[in-house]
Amino acid sequence: MLDIVQTIKRNANTLTKLLPLLSFIIPFLVLYSLYSDSFEMTWKGRTYHLFFLWLFLLEMILDWEKLQARKISKVKSARTIAFIITLLIPTVYVIVANFLGLNSAILNLARQNNIQSPWAEYMPLSTEYLVFAVLFALIIRLAYGIDGLTDLSISVFFLGIIGVIYTIDNLYPYGSFTPFQIFVPTTAMFSERVLNLIGYQTEWLGERQGTPVLKAWNSKGVAKFGIAWPCSGIESLLIYSVTILLFLKKTAIPWKQRIIYFTIGAIVTYFINVLRIVTIFIIGIDSGDIGVFHNYYGPLYSITWIMSYPLIIIGSRALWRKIRNWKTGTKDVSESFKIIPK
């Protein structure tokens, strides 16, 4: 027992740093036990909770030394007590929302405000993302101070932007949110061109509640779908912009190179969504069942790219440094990628 206590004391700083992660793993496990299917849905599901944990771990690894330098104050201090209570709130929220009627109250409020089905049923999920974003920001603030919010800002904004996107889609269904929907025709046009290029016939069928409807067919069958802003790349571009801008802001990469990295990533993100729409039509023509792809694999196209892109930037700069040093015969110096010091 004494050895265990001494081990805990020696690793107290490390354990403290991991407490915010633990405070979300527990409620996520509770949610998984209740709604395991929702973790297999990227659009209007909880797969993004897992990507949030991945982002959180990545940011902690990049900022490990700085986070390690911060210490929680004495056990009996008001700040520490507040921190401990805050760590429990995500789990308490999940219990209250799912067992004590909060989600039902949110659903009833949505219906009372004329939010249609099935979008009203998604309001508790949208609220969950927004509440988790606020709670995570509060936990990080208490654990690591103001600097911690900067160090872990990508994770905070990631949860928040998902909650905002879902809420907008619930309040303005069928892609009726005009500021986002105005980008749809261009994406739809590129998708049509790609379908024509690979041998499919296409025809525009006008609009349904403001959403352009595209029909595509070949000898195997026919499919027609309305194209709204969540499928046209707006959702992915919003997530990409927040993630990569915050990532680049924390690096010492020169500004011109940051602009190039951002532009290249945005272009790839956009055309990945064109590929997603094309794939939906191909699956619709071949099998008619697009549910699994639309709700999970389709959004996974872009989100996998978005999560991988920062690692690609780090890896490409490290590789270029090694090539440059090999050509010049200089000693390898790890300066190609670094976090801007405080």
Contacts in CASP RR format, 6 or more apart in sequence:
PFRMAT RR
TARGET T0000
AUTHOR 0000-0000-0000
METHOD contacts of the structure
MODEL  1
MLDIVQTIKRNANTLTKLLPLLSFIIPFLVLYSLYSDSFEMTWKGRTYHL
FFLWLFLLEMILDWEKLQARKISKVKSARTIAFIITLLIPTVYVIVANFL
GLNSAILNLARQNNIQSPWAEYMPLSTEYLVFAVLFALIIRLAYGIDGLT
DLSISVFFLGIIGVIYTIDNLYPYGSFTPFQIFVPTTAMFSERVLNLIGY
QTEWLGERQGTPVLKAWNSKGVAKFGIAWPCSGIESLLIYSVTILLFLKK
TAIPWKQRIIYFTIGAIVTYFINVLRIVTIFIIGIDSGDIGVFHNYYGPL
YSITWIMSYPLIIIGSRALWRKIRNWKTGTKDVSESFKIIPK
8 15 0 8 1.000
13 68 0 8 1.000
13 71 0 8 1.000
14 68 0 8 1.000
16 71 0 8 1.000
16 72 0 8 1.000
16 143 0 8 1.000
17 60 0 8 1.000
17 64 0 8 1.000
17 67 0 8 1.000
17 68 0 8 1.000
17 143 0 8 1.000
19 87 0 8 1.000
19 143 0 8 1.000
20 56 0 8 1.000
20 87 0 8 1.000
20 136 0 8 1.000
20 139 0 8 1.000
20 140 0 8 1.000
20 143 0 8 1.000
21 53 0 8 1.000
21 56 0 8 1.000
21 57 0 8 1.000
21 60 0 8 1.000
22 87 0 8 1.000
23 86 0 8 1.000
23 87 0 8 1.000
23 88 0 8 1.000
23 90 0 8 1.000
23 91 0 8 1.000
23 139 0 8 1.000
24 49 0 8 1.000
24 52 0 8 1.000
24 53 0 8 1.000
24 56 0 8 1.000
24 90 0 8 1.000
24 132 0 8 1.000
24 136 0 8 1.000
25 53 0 8 1.000
26 90 0 8 1.000
26 91 0 8 1.000
27 90 0 8 1.000
27 91 0 8 1.000
27 93 0 8 1.000
27 94 0 8 1.000
28 46 0 8 1.000
28 49 0 8 1.000
28 50 0 8 1.000
28 53 0 8 1.000
30 91 0 8 1.000
30 94 0 8 1.000
30 95 0 8 1.000
30 98 0 8 1.000
31 38 0 8 1.000
31 39 0 8 1.000
31 46 0 8 1.000
31 49 0 8 1.000
31 94 0 8 1.000
31 98 0 8 1.000
32 39 0 8 1.000
32 46 0 8 1.000
34 98 0 8 1.000
35 46 0 8 1.000
38 45 0 8 1.000
38 46 0 8 1.000
38 125 0 8 1.000
39 45 0 8 1.000
39 46 0 8 1.000
39 47 0 8 1.000
39 49 0 8 1.000
39 50 0 8 1.000
40 47 0 8 1.000
40 296 0 8 1.000
41 47 0 8 1.000
41 295 0 8 1.000
41 296 0 8 1.000
42 48 0 8 1.000
42 295 0 8 1.000
42 296 0 8 1.000
42 297 0 8 1.000
42 298 0 8 1.000
42 299 0 8 1.000
42 300 0 8 1.000
42 303 0 8 1.000
43 230 0 8 1.000
43 294 0 8 1.000
43 295 0 8 1.000
43 296 0 8 1.000
43 298 0 8 1.000
43 299 0 8 1.000
44 122 0 8 1.000
44 125 0 8 1.000
44 166 0 8 1.000
44 169 0 8 1.000
44 295 0 8 1.000
45 125 0 8 1.000
45 295 0 8 1.000
46 125 0 8 1.000
47 296 0 8 1.000
47 299 0 8 1.000
47 300 0 8 1.000
48 129 0 8 1.000
48 158 0 8 1.000
48 159 0 8 1.000
48 162 0 8 1.000
48 303 0 8 1.000
49 132 0 8 1.000
51 158 0 8 1.000
51 303 0 8 1.000
51 307 0 8 1.000
52 132 0 8 1.000
52 155 0 8 1.000
52 158 0 8 1.000
52 159 0 8 1.000
54 307 0 8 1.000
55 154 0 8 1.000
55 155 0 8 1.000
55 158 0 8 1.000
55 243 0 8 1.000
55 307 0 8 1.000
56 152 0 8 1.000
56 155 0 8 1.000
58 310 0 8 1.000
58 311 0 8 1.000
59 151 0 8 1.000
59 152 0 8 1.000
59 154 0 8 1.000
59 155 0 8 1.000
60 67 0 8 1.000
60 152 0 8 1.000
62 250 0 8 1.000
62 339 0 8 1.000
63 148 0 8 1.000
63 151 0 8 1.000
63 152 0 8 1.000
63 339 0 8 1.000
66 147 0 8 1.000
66 151 0 8 1.000
66 339 0 8 1.000
66 342 0 8 1.000
67 144 0 8 1.000
67 148 0 8 1.000
67 151 0 8 1.000
70 143 0 8 1.000
70 144 0 8 1.000
70 145 0 8 1.000
70 147 0 8 1.000
70 148 0 8 1.000
72 79 0 8 1.000
72 80 0 8 1.000
72 83 0 8 1.000
72 143 0 8 1.000
73 79 0 8 1.000
73 80 0 8 1.000
74 80 0 8 1.000
79 142 0 8 1.000
82 142 0 8 1.000
83 139 0 8 1.000
83 142 0 8 1.000
83 143 0 8 1.000
86 135 0 8 1.000
86 138 0 8 1.000
86 139 0 8 1.000
86 142 0 8 1.000
87 139 0 8 1.000
89 135 0 8 1.000
90 132 0 8 1.000
90 135 0 8 1.000
90 136 0 8 1.000
93 102 0 8 1.000
93 128 0 8 1.000
93 131 0 8 1.000
93 132 0 8 1.000
93 135 0 8 1.000
96 102 0 8 1.000
97 103 0 8 1.000
97 106 0 8 1.000
97 124 0 8 1.000
97 128 0 8 1.000
102 124 0 8 1.000
103 124 0 8 1.000
106 123 0 8 1.000
106 124 0 8 1.000
106 127 0 8 1.000
107 120 0 8 1.000
107 121 0 8 1.000
107 123 0 8 1.000
107 124 0 8 1.000
109 123 0 8 1.000
110 119 0 8 1.000
110 120 0 8 1.000
110 123 0 8 1.000
110 170 0 8 1.000
111 117 0 8 1.000
111 120 0 8 1.000
115 123 0 8 1.000
115 170 0 8 1.000
115 171 0 8 1.000
116 173 0 8 1.000
119 169 0 8 1.000
119 170 0 8 1.000
119 171 0 8 1.000
119 173 0 8 1.000
120 170 0 8 1.000
122 166 0 8 1.000
122 169 0 8 1.000
122 170 0 8 1.000
123 167 0 8 1.000
123 170 0 8 1.000
125 166 0 8 1.000
126 163 0 8 1.000
126 166 0 8 1.000
126 167 0 8 1.000
126 170 0 8 1.000
129 159 0 8 1.000
129 160 0 8 1.000
129 162 0 8 1.000
129 163 0 8 1.000
129 166 0 8 1.000
130 159 0 8 1.000
130 160 0 8 1.000
130 163 0 8 1.000
130 164 0 8 1.000
130 167 0 8 1.000
132 159 0 8 1.000
133 156 0 8 1.000
133 157 0 8 1.000
133 159 0 8 1.000
133 160 0 8 1.000
133 163 0 8 1.000
136 155 0 8 1.000
136 156 0 8 1.000
136 159 0 8 1.000
137 149 0 8 1.000
137 156 0 8 1.000
140 148 0 8 1.000
140 149 0 8 1.000
140 152 0 8 1.000
140 156 0 8 1.000
141 148 0 8 1.000
141 149 0 8 1.000
144 151 0 8 1.000
144 152 0 8 1.000
147 342 0 8 1.000
149 156 0 8 1.000
150 250 0 8 1.000
151 250 0 8 1.000
153 246 0 8 1.000
154 242 0 8 1.000
154 243 0 8 1.000
154 246 0 8 1.000
154 247 0 8 1.000
157 242 0 8 1.000
157 243 0 8 1.000
157 246 0 8 1.000
158 239 0 8 1.000
158 242 0 8 1.000
158 243 0 8 1.000
161 238 0 8 1.000
161 239 0 8 1.000
161 242 0 8 1.000
162 239 0 8 1.000
165 230 0 8 1.000
165 235 0 8 1.000
165 238 0 8 1.000
165 239 0 8 1.000
168 177 0 8 1.000
168 180 0 8 1.000
169 175 0 8 1.000
169 177 0 8 1.000
169 230 0 8 1.000
171 177 0 8 1.000
174 208 0 8 1.000
174 209 0 8 1.000
174 210 0 8 1.000
174 211 0 8 1.000
174 228 0 8 1.000
175 181 0 8 1.000
175 184 0 8 1.000
175 209 0 8 1.000
175 210 0 8 1.000
175 211 0 8 1.000
175 228 0 8 1.000
175 229 0 8 1.000
175 230 0 8 1.000
176 209 0 8 1.000
176 210 0 8 1.000
176 211 0 8 1.000
177 229 0 8 1.000
180 229 0 8 1.000
180 234 0 8 1.000
181 210 0 8 1.000
181 211 0 8 1.000
181 228 0 8 1.000
181 229 0 8 1.000
183 229 0 8 1.000
183 232 0 8 1.000
183 233 0 8 1.000
183 234 0 8 1.000
184 211 0 8 1.000
184 212 0 8 1.000
184 227 0 8 1.000
184 228 0 8 1.000
184 229 0 8 1.000
184 232 0 8 1.000
185 212 0 8 1.000
187 227 0 8 1.000
187 232 0 8 1.000
187 233 0 8 1.000
187 270 0 8 1.000
187 273 0 8 1.000
187 274 0 8 1.000
187 277 0 8 1.000
188 212 0 8 1.000
188 214 0 8 1.000
188 227 0 8 1.000
188 232 0 8 1.000
188 277 0 8 1.000
190 271 0 8 1.000
190 274 0 8 1.000
191 214 0 8 1.000
191 227 0 8 1.000
191 274 0 8 1.000
191 277 0 8 1.000
191 278 0 8 1.000
191 281 0 8 1.000
192 202 0 8 1.000
192 204 0 8 1.000
192 214 0 8 1.000
192 216 0 8 1.000
194 274 0 8 1.000
194 275 0 8 1.000
194 278 0 8 1.000
195 202 0 8 1.000
195 216 0 8 1.000
195 278 0 8 1.000
195 281 0 8 1.000
196 202 0 8 1.000
198 278 0 8 1.000
199 218 0 8 1.000
200 216 0 8 1.000
200 217 0 8 1.000
200 218 0 8 1.000
200 281 0 8 1.000
200 282 0 8 1.000
200 285 0 8 1.000
201 216 0 8 1.000
201 217 0 8 1.000
201 218 0 8 1.000
202 214 0 8 1.000
202 215 0 8 1.000
202 216 0 8 1.000
203 214 0 8 1.000
203 215 0 8 1.000
203 216 0 8 1.000
204 212 0 8 1.000
204 213 0 8 1.000
204 214 0 8 1.000
204 215 0 8 1.000
205 213 0 8 1.000
205 214 0 8 1.000
205 215 0 8 1.000
205 224 0 8 1.000
206 212 0 8 1.000
206 213 0 8 1.000
207 213 0 8 1.000
208 226 0 8 1.000
211 226 0 8 1.000
211 227 0 8 1.000
211 228 0 8 1.000
212 226 0 8 1.000
212 227 0 8 1.000
213 224 0 8 1.000
213 225 0 8 1.000
213 226 0 8 1.000
213 227 0 8 1.000
214 224 0 8 1.000
214 225 0 8 1.000
214 226 0 8 1.000
214 227 0 8 1.000
214 281 0 8 1.000
215 222 0 8 1.000
215 223 0 8 1.000
215 224 0 8 1.000
216 222 0 8 1.000
216 223 0 8 1.000
216 224 0 8 1.000
216 281 0 8 1.000
216 285 0 8 1.000
217 223 0 8 1.000
217 285 0 8 1.000
218 285 0 8 1.000
220 285 0 8 1.000
220 286 0 8 1.000
221 285 0 8 1.000
221 286 0 8 1.000
222 285 0 8 1.000
223 281 0 8 1.000
223 284 0 8 1.000
223 285 0 8 1.000
223 288 0 8 1.000
225 280 0 8 1.000
225 281 0 8 1.000
225 290 0 8 1.000
227 277 0 8 1.000
229 235 0 8 1.000
231 273 0 8 1.000
231 276 0 8 1.000
231 277 0 8 1.000
231 280 0 8 1.000
231 294 0 8 1.000
232 273 0 8 1.000
232 277 0 8 1.000
233 269 0 8 1.000
233 270 0 8 1.000
233 273 0 8 1.000
233 276 0 8 1.000
233 302 0 8 1.000
235 299 0 8 1.000
236 269 0 8 1.000
236 270 0 8 1.000
236 272 0 8 1.000
236 273 0 8 1.000
236 299 0 8 1.000
236 302 0 8 1.000
236 303 0 8 1.000
236 306 0 8 1.000
237 266 0 8 1.000
237 269 0 8 1.000
237 270 0 8 1.000
239 302 0 8 1.000
239 303 0 8 1.000
239 306 0 8 1.000
240 265 0 8 1.000
240 266 0 8 1.000
240 269 0 8 1.000
240 302 0 8 1.000
240 306 0 8 1.000
240 309 0 8 1.000
241 266 0 8 1.000
243 306 0 8 1.000
243 307 0 8 1.000
243 310 0 8 1.000
244 261 0 8 1.000
244 262 0 8 1.000
244 265 0 8 1.000
244 306 0 8 1.000
244 309 0 8 1.000
244 310 0 8 1.000
245 262 0 8 1.000
247 310 0 8 1.000
247 313 0 8 1.000
248 258 0 8 1.000
248 261 0 8 1.000
248 262 0 8 1.000
250 339 0 8 1.000
250 340 0 8 1.000
251 258 0 8 1.000
251 337 0 8 1.000
251 338 0 8 1.000
251 339 0 8 1.000
251 340 0 8 1.000
252 337 0 8 1.000
252 338 0 8 1.000
252 339 0 8 1.000
252 340 0 8 1.000
253 261 0 8 1.000
253 313 0 8 1.000
253 317 0 8 1.000
253 337 0 8 1.000
261 313 0 8 1.000
265 309 0 8 1.000
268 305 0 8 1.000
268 309 0 8 1.000
269 302 0 8 1.000
269 305 0 8 1.000
269 306 0 8 1.000
272 301 0 8 1.000
272 302 0 8 1.000
272 305 0 8 1.000
273 301 0 8 1.000
273 302 0 8 1.000
275 301 0 8 1.000
276 298 0 8 1.000
276 299 0 8 1.000
276 301 0 8 1.000
276 302 0 8 1.000
279 293 0 8 1.000
279 298 0 8 1.000
279 301 0 8 1.000
280 290 0 8 1.000
280 293 0 8 1.000
280 294 0 8 1.000
280 298 0 8 1.000
283 289 0 8 1.000
283 290 0 8 1.000
283 293 0 8 1.000
284 290 0 8 1.000
313 337 0 8 1.000
314 337 0 8 1.000
315 337 0 8 1.000
317 336 0 8 1.000
317 337 0 8 1.000
318 334 0 8 1.000
318 336 0 8 1.000
318 337 0 8 1.000
320 336 0 8 1.000
321 332 0 8 1.000
321 333 0 8 1.000
321 334 0 8 1.000
321 335 0 8 1.000
321 336 0 8 1.000
322 332 0 8 1.000
325 331 0 8 1.000
325 332 0 8 1.000
325 333 0 8 1.000
END
